[in-house]
Amino acid sequence: MRRKEFDVVVLAEDLPDEGLTKGMVGAIVFIHEKPYLAYMVEFVDDDGRTIAMPSLLPEQIADYS
């Protein structure tokens, strides 16, 4: 499934180096097309401060429902 900027997604795996755990909710802020499809996703804390903004492969995120 192709996602778009500002879609809300859920992290599908732990990323301990980024301080992120599976199930965290983030928003797509940029889409990389080359050299492969990836999504830059912003994760924030309860106060709205950015925790991390990693570029993730499509299989590393799931739809938020």
C-alpha positions, 0 to 999 in steps of 0.5 A: 500500500502506498502511503502519503505525507501526514498519514498516521502510522504505527511502528511495526518493530522495535528500534532501540537505537532510536528510542522507539518501541513497536506500537508507537504512533507517528506521522509520515513527514516525507517520502523518499523515492530513491534509491528505494521507497522509504518514509520519514516518520516523526514520533513525538512525546506527550508534550509534542517534542520530537523523539525521533524521525527515522526513515522507515521501509514500508514493512516497518510501519502499519496502518493506524486504525 
